[in-house]
Amino acid sequence: MTQTADRAAQRVLSVFLVQSASTLTAFHEQATWATLAEIRLMARIAGLKVANVNGSYAGEPYGAHSREMLVVLERQ
């Protein structure tokens, strides 16, 4: 797997290589990230509000060193 991060564009490009008995297949993935402040703004514009923010699927608090950000939105 290789990853390239473009911080200015807030984008990560990844390539995953999967090898079977006779083939090697490359899967390309592109992801865009947003800050919590940007998510709050987008939610407000959409008529939603942030109900909860976690740092993992296990429910850990979101913080500066979290690898994930899970945001629960609700209608206002």
QUIWONOR-V273023 format. One record per residue. SS is DSSP state (A for helix, B for strand, O for the rest). PSI is psi in whole degrees, 0 to 359 (* if undefined). Layout:
ss: (SS,SS)
psi: (PSI,PSI)
This chain:
ss: (O,B,B,B,B,B,O,O,O,O,B,B,B,B,B,B,B,B,B,O,O,O,O,B,B,B,B,B,B,B,B,B,O,O,O,A,A,A,A,A,A,A,A,A,A,O,O,B,B,B,B,B,B,B,O,O,O,O,O,O,B,O,O,O,O,O,O,O,O,B,B,B,B,B,B,O)
psi: (138,149,142,126,132,96,324,321,356,50,143,129,128,147,125,131,129,123,129,191,327,355,159,119,135,129,127,136,140,131,145,139,161,151,164,322,319,321,318,318,313,321,314,317,325,2,24,168,155,119,327,148,126,158,1,168,343,356,12,149,145,135,183,333,9,139,342,158,115,121,128,125,153,157,145,*)
